[in-house]
Amino acid sequence: MNTILICDDDRDIVSALDIYLSSEGYATLKAYDGLECLRLAEDNPVDLILLDVMMPNLDGIRATAKLRERCNVPIILLTAKSEDADKVLGLNIGADDYITKPFNPIEVIARVKSQLRRYTSLGGKSSGSAGDPALLTNGGIVLDDGAKSVTVDGETVSLTPLEYNILLLLMKNPGRVFSTSQIYELVWNDPSLGSENTVAVHIRHLREKIEIDPANPRYIKVVWGLGYKMEKV
């Protein structure tokens, strides 16, 4: 059973979403501000988060950024029609979709099911396919961690060990934003003091090998002020 975390400061909306989702067989957790959402996501296994943008204490945009530092579960923003700029910002920092209030219950269920299917197929719960957990795919990229090989659109790509490990980290966590410090510590296994330029250089070289147009990357995206992520293609 999938668990959905619902977060909105309007208790009536939380209650309504709880009814919709429970009727479809989902388990739910309920939060009423961004800080409570972060705590529940940290303490419980969660498969998807429905997150309001305008909330006290910690708004949905900042909560999304913090969630993406620690997990890659789908995040669907709940927004008002007047919050177009927030929709764009939320998607840029790692949200997967948005639903505009007032919403149709049928649309909510459809969006939730779509994101859960995508999450599973892109390796959210298990990092690869059911037949081969060492095989990671995203768009035209196929990474075989058993064979330590990478192909892009069917063509073999030669990567250095550091480039390979950066790509492996990002592909295991599609949509999650990693800061340069996090990438350095996870790939180099050293403290990250002064790591920004080192990471940026290796990612530039990696893009030159896997992107058709490295200046306008399709896969490895910069999230300004936060870090890098593997775009879900």
C-alpha positions in Angstrom: 0.0 0.0 0.0 1.3 3.4 -1.0 1.4 6.2 1.7 0.6 9.7 0.7 1.6 12.7 2.9 -1.0 15.5 2.7 0.2 18.9 3.8 -2.1 22.0 3.8 -2.9 24.6 6.5 -6.6 24.4 5.5 -7.8 21.4 7.6 -10.9 21.0 5.4 -8.7 20.5 2.3 -6.6 17.9 4.2 -9.8 16.1 5.3 -11.2 16.1 1.7 -8.0 14.8 0.2 -7.8 12.2 2.9 -11.3 10.9 2.0 -10.4 10.9 -1.8 -7.2 9.0 -1.3 -8.4 6.6 1.4 -11.3 5.6 -0.9 -8.7 4.6 -3.5 -6.8 2.4 -1.0 -4.0 4.7 -0.1 -2.7 5.2 3.4 -2.3 8.8 4.4 -0.3 11.0 6.7 -1.5 14.6 7.5 0.4 17.7 8.2 -0.7 21.3 8.5 2.5 23.3 7.9 5.9 22.8 6.1 7.8 22.0 9.3 5.4 19.3 10.2 5.6 17.9 6.7 9.4 17.7 6.9 9.2 15.9 10.2 6.7 13.3 9.0 8.6 12.7 5.8 11.8 12.1 7.9 10.1 9.8 10.3 7.9 7.7 8.0 8.1 5.9 4.7 6.3 8.1 2.2 5.6 7.4 -1.5 4.2 10.8 -2.5 3.6 14.2 -1.0 0.7 16.6 -1.7 2.1 20.0 -0.6 0.3 23.4 -0.4 2.4 26.4 -1.5 1.0 29.1 0.9 1.5 27.9 4.5 2.7 29.4 7.8 6.1 28.6 9.4 7.6 27.1 6.2 5.9 27.5 2.8 5.6 24.8 0.2 8.4 26.2 -2.0 11.0 26.1 0.8 9.7 22.8 2.0 10.1 21.3 -1.5 13.7 22.5 -1.6 14.5 20.9 1.8 12.7 17.7 0.9 14.8 17.4 -2.2 17.9 17.5 -0.1 17.0 14.2 1.5 14.5 12.3 -0.8 13.2 11.9 -4.3 9.6 11.0 -3.7 7.1 12.7 -6.1 5.9 16.1 -4.8 2.6 17.6 -6.2 2.1 21.2 -5.3 -1.4 22.5 -4.4 -1.6 26.0 -5.7 -4.1 28.9 -6.2 -4.7 30.2 -9.7 -2.9 33.4 -8.8 0.3 31.6 -7.9 1.7 31.0 -11.4 5.2 32.2 -10.4 5.3 29.8 -7.5 4.3 26.9 -9.8 7.3 27.6 -12.0 9.6 28.1 -9.1 8.4 24.9 -7.4 8.9 22.8 -10.6 12.3 24.3 -11.0 13.5 23.3 -7.5 12.2 19.7 -7.7 8.4 19.5 -7.5 7.0 17.0 -10.0 3.5 18.4 -10.7 0.9 20.9 -9.5 -2.8 20.9 -9.0 -4.8 24.2 -9.0 -7.4 24.9 -6.3 -10.3 24.3 -6.3 -9.5 20.8 -7.6 -11.6 17.9 -9.0 -11.2 14.7 -7.0 -10.9 12.7 -10.2 -8.0 14.9 -11.3 -6.2 14.5 -7.9 -6.4 10.7 -8.1 -5.3 10.7 -11.7 -2.2 12.9 -11.0 -1.3 10.8 -7.9 -1.5 7.5 -9.9 0.5 9.0 -12.7 3.3 10.2 -10.5 3.5 6.9 -8.5 3.8 5.0 -11.8 6.6 7.3 -12.9 8.3 7.1 -9.6 8.4 3.3 -9.7 9.4 3.0 -13.3 12.2 5.5 -12.9 13.7 3.6 -9.9 12.3 5.5 -6.9 11.6 2.5 -4.7 14.0 0.2 -6.3 16.9 1.7 -8.2 16.5 -0.3 -11.3 14.1 -2.5 -13.2 12.5 -5.5 -11.6 14.4 -7.8 -13.9 17.8 -6.2 -13.4 18.2 -3.9 -10.4 21.7 -2.8 -11.6 20.2 -1.4 -14.8 19.2 2.3 -14.7 17.6 4.2 -17.5 16.5 7.7 -18.2 15.5 8.8 -21.7 18.4 7.7 -23.9 20.8 7.0 -21.1 21.3 3.4 -20.0 23.7 2.7 -17.1 24.5 -0.9 -16.3 26.1 -0.8 -12.9 26.9 -4.5 -13.0 29.0 -4.1 -16.2 30.0 -0.5 -15.3 29.0 0.6 -18.7 27.0 3.6 -20.0 25.3 4.0 -23.4 23.5 7.1 -24.7 21.1 6.6 -27.6 22.7 3.2 -28.1 26.2 4.5 -28.3 28.8 3.5 -25.7 30.2 6.4 -23.7 33.6 6.3 -22.0 33.5 7.9 -18.6 36.2 8.4 -15.9 35.5 6.7 -12.6 34.5 10.0 -11.0 32.2 10.9 -13.9 30.7 7.5 -13.7 30.0 7.8 -10.0 28.5 11.2 -10.4 26.1 9.9 -13.1 25.3 6.9 -11.0 24.4 9.0 -8.0 22.2 11.3 -10.0 20.5 8.5 -11.9 19.7 6.6 -8.7 17.9 9.7 -7.5 16.0 11.2 -10.5 14.6 14.6 -9.6 16.5 15.0 -6.4 18.7 18.1 -6.1 22.2 17.5 -4.7 24.4 20.4 -3.6 28.0 20.5 -4.8 29.0 19.7 -1.3 26.8 16.6 -1.2 28.1 15.4 -4.5 31.7 15.8 -3.5 31.2 14.0 -0.1 29.3 11.1 -1.7 31.6 10.6 -4.7 35.0 11.7 -3.5 34.4 10.4 0.1 36.2 13.5 1.5 35.0 16.7 3.3 33.7 19.2 0.8 35.7 22.3 1.6 36.3 24.2 -1.6 34.6 21.6 -3.7 32.3 23.8 -5.9 34.8 24.2 -8.8 35.9 20.6 -8.7 32.4 19.3 -9.0 31.4 21.8 -11.6 34.4 20.8 -13.8 33.5 17.1 -13.7 29.9 17.8 -14.4 30.8 19.9 -17.4 33.0 17.1 -18.8 30.2 14.6 -18.1 27.7 16.7 -19.9 30.0 16.9 -22.9 29.8 13.1 -23.1 26.1 12.5 -22.5 24.3 15.6 -23.8 23.6 16.5 -27.4 24.0 20.2 -26.5 26.0 20.6 -23.3 25.2 24.3 -23.1 21.5 23.4 -23.0 21.5 20.1 -21.1 18.5 17.7 -21.3 19.6 15.5 -18.4 21.8 17.1 -15.8 20.2 20.4 -14.8 21.4 23.2 -12.6 19.0 24.2 -9.9 20.2 27.7 -9.3 21.4 28.3 -5.7 20.9 24.7 -4.8 22.9 22.3 -6.9 22.3 19.7 -9.6 19.7 17.1 -10.5 19.0 14.4 -13.0 16.0 15.6 -15.0 13.3 12.9 -15.5 13.0 12.4 -19.2 
